[in-house]
């Protein structure tokens, strides 16, 4: 089995961690290939790794059985963007803060790799969002977590009109709007008061950001709906960002349509982890502080 390695080269000591992980792969009998960007930390790699294969990230998915993303959740989302065109499963080695998506831990990597070697894992399919903008020549939007409409540098609120399958829903003023997948429900959407959604659910959540109304609450829709938003602002630009990674500014008024993508990503979970365990241990969901010693 060959595993592709995509490290977050901007992190301190990432060369040391990448070398450690590659050595563990060798010890467990895996082959591995580095993403070409790893060459940017070439000097941090030990001599025995400098002769390994380095190929473009886009080609890595076709050359490997699994992809390992070394960093945090942001690195996983960056990897997921490239994974959308491939069926190659991905897993994350947490070298960041929370590690909700990047659930593998370097301290227990031997056990995790042994589980993968023995086939003791599941592959979970996660939905993606796509978005189209009314501006001619604009790129299609893709997100594994969320598509966020934001007021940008404007100090005042923007106006948003919401439609679902051509049915008018409402018009409201807010700092922005978050459209999230179940995967993204524990990200920015959660911080804005959105619900936690099981990743098996096929839904899209809509969470307003600081709405100027006590009645404007998050909304959960079936993923077969097309969500249309008209955005108005007196400022010269509003921002659209996908997964907090790809940020673009556009002049208002702007129309955007968001819907479930025909593409998916595939995530690996070993038998020693599950979604609710991660919720409890990393978000402390459902834990009663009075019972914690």
JOBEL-V413930 format. One record per helix or strand of 3 or more residues. SS is the DSSP state (a for helix, b for strand). FROM is the first residue (numbers start at 1). LEN is the number of residues. If there is no record, write none. Layout:
((SS	FROM	LEN) (SS	FROM	LEN))
This chain:
((b	2	6) (a	14	14) (b	31	5) (a	36	9) (a	47	3) (a	57	7) (b	66	6) (a	73	11) (b	89	6) (a	106	12) (b	121	13) (b	141	3) (b	146	5) (b	158	7) (b	167	8) (b	176	5) (a	183	4) (a	188	4) (b	203	7) (b	219	4) (b	227	6) (b	238	5) (b	246	5) (b	254	17) (a	275	9) (a	289	3))
